[in-house]
């Protein structure tokens, strides 16, 4: 935790220097009176936020040595693994029959939520209104464009339009803050302050299970046995906080996880009533509201929770505020701060004391630098303690005000009083990302990486941020070789390579900004998918051959216009998982490989497994590259080591675009067939059958 010091020099800086400067309101008043002064450089515009960040951190000091922290990135959990299952043969639905049924499939998700909310007997809810006005999408798009604009005038105009509501919200937030969290007496007593912050941290962690993995690559585990209130709570936490890519289980439209959540929390399902709690409902709010951005349904879950006999707590409010963070980055017709105000009003009506997490959630919603300055000045003025989470946000915002990493490091060491930041993974990752994303060229990247990694405890987060920074920096030209080289250099030094690293690596290689030879790129991608990722992440590799018979055909639909036959094959489950991690990139690679095959090139499709020779060659390549990496950092040597050369093959963009459309159409048809099955069986019967078939839960037991 970060503490506010009671040392005289810091108290003096807090009481005199900070508030002798012009306040945010004075600054804005001056801007209004002299508009010409506002039209300065981007640096001067950002300096106002930078000053506020510095003023806040002048009163920040860690009164005890910070504990080294590493972000856990587990991919397995103590829960038993579900057994891999094969997809059963599904009923074929003729095209003409499917066309007739499609009107009934429209708005399926809304109908699913309506069914869940029916026991409330509240037809006035928005979700039951079938005569709603059409959403004003153009206006919402314009609002988003204005919020995201970097133009100085747009930024200032957004501030003017939001200022009144924001100040009203901020004053209300201060009003709801308990007195002990904004007391100068607490600041003057480090022991009291430490106890308060530890209590806040303990309350935050009370409903969390830190060992639950962020990704789960196997069948959904069965319900715990024996089922207790605590085991059910942990199981629901696992379902809502692990992204389950096996059979796309976490998908809102086709996954089994959302169905399990709705099934177990349906008000008429008495089998689980004694196990449900405010915490499990909060997990559902997070899953549907934040992860899936079903904002309206997340709010309506509060009504279900209350009807079920559970009073919302402050974590409920904080989960709703977390959704506002998504709201601020999405198109919308209403102000994010109005939504925040509504949730704070709910907290007051429920007589809930807000905590430091509430302040963190609100800060995350602010997307205007001038409003952030007001917020930070308010934190200083009321002596609010600054938690680790808010400290990280402050570092992120300060990093945006400078392109020089030395300034960011000085800010961390001098203003935040974190001289040992290299042992704190959360802080170190911010420095690494900032440095690499601002290097001027490839040679500067190599030089900066060597100095950065010196003395830093390397883990999966380190590697993830290096790969992401390489991808985001337009000045780095040889992204593929640099990203692949850093992966090979660090993968054996860390306990676990995060799934996102494989996903981002494959994306960089598929994008192929350097115009490298596709045949070799495809070989490397296949090695990452079928060798490295399988070994590191323990991915399932079985093929569900029962779903359909193997055949090849050429579509008769003239809109496809593809120069090759699309094979109808069964993908290994590990390949399906990587496709979900990489969005459309592997679909594009499939199109490229099939086109090159039609042109007579000797190239295997990306879903095809490696043979023994390919595995041996890849292991030799990575070993040789790692041995040579220390001796030579030349870009040409890196490309040569990986066998990269300039491309001599060209794939027409229209082929890739058309193949993408075909893939989406096929996925849409598959989804429609599944929806038809759900409607025929009924929601409850369908989920019970699927859970039984997948050995997750047997309703009769």
ABEGO torsion letter per residue (X at the ends): XBBBBABAAAAAAAAAAAAABBBAAAAAAAAAABAAAABBBAAAAAAAAAAAAAAAAAABBBABBBBBBBBBBBABBABBBBBBBBBBBBBBBBAAAAAAAAAAABGAAAAAAAAAAAAAGBAABAAABAABBBBBAAAAAAAAAAAABABAAAAAAAAAAAAAAAAAAAAAAAAABBAAAABAAAAABAAAAAAAAAAAAAAAAAABBAABBABBABBBBBBBOBBBAAAAAAAAAAAAABBBABGGAABAAABAAAAAAAAAABAABAAAAAABBAAAAAAAAAAAAAAAGBAAAAAAAAAAAAAAGBBBBAAAAAAAAAAAAAAAABBBABBAAAAAAAAAAAAAAAGBBBBAAAAAAAAAABABAAAAAAAAAAAAAAGBBBBAAAAAAAAAAAAAABABAAAAAAAAAAAAGBAAAAABAAAAAAAAAAAAAABABAAAAAAAAAAAABGBBBBAAAAAAAAAAAAABAABABAAAAAAAAAAAAAAABABBBAAAAAAAAAAAAAGAAGBBAAAAAAAAAAAAAAAAAAAAGBBABBBAAABBBBBBBBABAAAGBABBBBBBBBBAAAAAAAAAAEAAAAAAAAAAAAAAAAGBBBBBAABBBBAAAAAAAAAAAAAAAAAAAABABAAAAAAAAGBBBBABBBBAAAAAAAAAAAAAAAAAAAAAAAAAAAAAEAAAAAAAAAAAAGABBAAX
